[in-house]
Amino acid sequence: MNEIVIYTDGACKGNPGPGGWGAVLRSGTTEKELFGGELSTTNNRMELMAVIEALAALKRPCAVVLYLDSEYVRKGITEWIHGWKARGWRTAAKQPVKNVELWQRLDALVNGAGHRIDWRWVKGHSGDPGNEHADALANRGVEHALGRAR
């Protein structure tokens, strides 16, 4: 099983507003950058998209160490999702799960692609090089969405 390290991040200028996502994938000496964005979105959606796009880029089952600064995504996929699914994609308060289509995509990638994923939270904007790199890519995604690609 290939070993890969992934850093993901999302960004939003206004919430909602224009947003972007970024991911850095590293396997040995190989590094791949991914980013994208949307004109009208939320920070949570961009955090989810970063992880979804990073995992979707993997061509075969991998042993993944995934660093993210979003407790929403980390706890959502490792803790809350089990209850949401058992309740028909409803929260404990019986409300529809927000961003359900993204959670369902992430669930399919996590549980259907054969990856072994170690979810690791890292404090955002604290100088972690991988997180800072993913943050810069997320901001590139915002610029791309605004038509100011760099």
Secondary structure, DSSP 4 states (H G I P E B T S, - for coil): -EEEEEEEEEEESSSSEEEEEEEEEEETTEEEEEEEEEEEE-HHHHHHHHHHHHHHT--S-EEEEEEES-HHHHHIIIIIHHHHHHTTSB-TTSPBPTTHHHHHHHHHHHHHS--EEEEEE--TTSS-HHHHHHHHHHHHHHHHHTT---
